[in-house]
Amino acid sequence: MAVNRRSSQTTHVLTRFISQFPHARVLVIGDLMLDEFVWGKVSRISPEAPVPVVWIQSESVMPGGAANVANNIRALGGQCALLGVVGDDRWGQALLTDLASRRIETRSIVKTARPTTVKTRVIAHHQQVVRVDREQRDPLPAAVVERLIRAAKEQIDAADAVILEDYGKGVITRQLLAAVIPYARSRKKIMTVDPKQEHFDLYRRVTALTPNRAEAGEAVGRELEHEADMVKAGAEILKRLQCDGLLMTLGEDGMCLFEQGGRQTRIPTVAQEVFDVAGAGDTVIAAFTLALASGATMPEAARIANYAAGIVVGKVGVAVATPEELQAKLTAPTPTQSARLRKPLSARR
């Protein structure tokens, strides 16, 4: 199998930025979720309906949504504060406890009467049997939004970078964006966004967006089936929003970075095998933002994010990458063959 050798100079530069991750502080603002996993066995079909009966053997929880982005930042060695809402319920407390155990700052998380968003996945014989969602998307009370804005401004002053993680669950609103984006820009903070179509045009003049191909297609109102479609859409979004960069993730085709001035950087995937892409977008924006906050240029940050994504998609389930894994990935030979997909691409939440 043919192998490409990276220049030692490039590897040294990227490695230096990764070593600076522990000095970078990132504020993540967005929709917090708790991912619950129920593991069991199926031994028979229910006599009540044509559905399997799952005998539960174990249960576990993980941070989800914006909380998973924070988890990725901590796993990569960065400092992280999290801003969002949880319910005043056992699920919210479980999420706060889990985040504290990962040394993620939670003092700006607001408890509300609205229940915590929980995604429960029942898994048997390595297959997902069903997913059960508990969530409420009603608009947050005005008093809660004001608390979030005040807390955001306080945290922005102490941060090197801000991530806006929009899952469309109610935390990211027009009012919050109108207050937070100008404030962060006035403080010259790096600001990256994982966007939702509903608010796409409100992200004007942020540092960078990280949509996937489908999200970029929704933003321009057409499917991006071919290379030319993707290139045209990237340039169009960049011009429309006047942001510094757009990092479009393309699944097994890697990524494409668009920058002002017409510069484009294609970054092929470094994943050798793809088992699961669940949560890969969270890893991308976490690594990309940490690298920018550590002094990397956009192309350098995008390459680091690509290596991080190549690590997590090679693991089963929602996973994270570590600095040690990144260092090893950087120094390993790069196969020229395309990544082999072992599981279907997971949908966004």
Helices and strands as residue ranges (DSSP letters): E 3-4, H 8-19, G 21-23, E 25-30, E 32-45, E 52-65, H 66-75, E 79-83, E 85-87, H 90-101, E 110-112, E 117-124, E 127-134, H 142-158, E 161-165, H 174-186, E 190-194, G 197-202, E 208-209, H 213-220, H 227-241, E 245-249, G 251-253, E 255-259, E 264-267, E 273-274, H 280-293, H 298-312, H 323-331, E 334-335, E 340-341
